Amino acid sequence: MNEMIIRLSDAERAELADLADATGRPPEEVALEAVRTHLRAERDRVGETAGRLAGQHAALLRRLGQ
């Protein structure tokens, strides 16, 4: 597993600590869940956009593949 350092403002760190305390989890777990949720949402958004563009430009993509 890799480590990453994320710099947070004092306000962000306090908000993360408050949320972690309120949910009974460590701040690292709350942050990791947020990253995973964001990555899934972005993957879905990019996939939808790629699918839409591929559909709009299907003829061109077929010609380029020849």
C-alpha positions as a Python dict, from the first residue, in 0.01 Angstrom:
ca = {
    (1, 'M'): (0, 0, 0),
    (2, 'N'): (125, 348, -84),
    (3, 'E'): (120, 652, 139),
    (4, 'M'): (33, 1006, 36),
    (5, 'I'): (62, 1330, 224),
    (6, 'I'): (-232, 1566, 182),
    (7, 'R'): (-200, 1916, 315),
    (8, 'L'): (-517, 2044, 480),
    (9, 'S'): (-596, 2387, 613),
    (10, 'D'): (-660, 2413, 984),
    (11, 'A'): (-1033, 2442, 911),
    (12, 'E'): (-1032, 2132, 687),
    (13, 'R'): (-837, 1932, 944),
    (14, 'A'): (-1079, 2037, 1219),
    (15, 'E'): (-1379, 1945, 1001),
    (16, 'L'): (-1226, 1606, 923),
    (17, 'A'): (-1153, 1546, 1291),
    (18, 'D'): (-1509, 1645, 1385),
    (19, 'L'): (-1660, 1412, 1126),
    (20, 'A'): (-1432, 1127, 1229),
    (21, 'D'): (-1524, 1179, 1593),
    (22, 'A'): (-1896, 1196, 1512),
    (23, 'T'): (-1881, 870, 1316),
    (24, 'G'): (-1644, 691, 1553),
    (25, 'R'): (-1380, 634, 1287),
    (26, 'P'): (-1021, 749, 1249),
    (27, 'P'): (-970, 1057, 1028),
    (28, 'E'): (-764, 850, 783),
    (29, 'E'): (-1059, 616, 724),
    (30, 'V'): (-1296, 908, 663),
    (31, 'A'): (-1049, 1065, 418),
    (32, 'L'): (-992, 736, 235),
    (33, 'E'): (-1366, 682, 199),
    (34, 'A'): (-1401, 1034, 55),
    (35, 'V'): (-1123, 970, -198),
    (36, 'R'): (-1275, 637, -305),
    (37, 'T'): (-1621, 793, -342),
    (38, 'H'): (-1479, 1076, -552),
    (39, 'L'): (-1279, 838, -773),
    (40, 'R'): (-1587, 621, -840),
    (41, 'A'): (-1796, 927, -930),
    (42, 'E'): (-1527, 1065, -1162),
    (43, 'R'): (-1474, 724, -1326),
    (44, 'D'): (-1848, 701, -1393),
    (45, 'R'): (-1865, 1058, -1524),
    (46, 'V'): (-1567, 1011, -1756),
    (47, 'G'): (-1703, 677, -1877),
    (48, 'E'): (-2040, 831, -1959),
    (49, 'T'): (-1872, 1117, -2146),
    (50, 'A'): (-1647, 875, -2339),
    (51, 'G'): (-1946, 662, -2433),
    (52, 'R'): (-2142, 965, -2549),
    (53, 'L'): (-1850, 1094, -2758),
    (54, 'A'): (-1786, 749, -2906),
    (55, 'G'): (-2151, 731, -3010),
    (56, 'Q'): (-2144, 1079, -3163),
    (57, 'H'): (-1827, 1005, -3357),
    (58, 'A'): (-1878, 635, -3435),
    (59, 'A'): (-1834, 680, -3810),
    (60, 'L'): (-1506, 865, -3768),
    (61, 'L'): (-1377, 611, -3518),
    (62, 'R'): (-1462, 328, -3762),
    (63, 'R'): (-1270, 503, -4041),
    (64, 'L'): (-971, 563, -3815),
    (65, 'G'): (-970, 196, -3720),
    (66, 'Q'): (-945, 80, -4081),
}
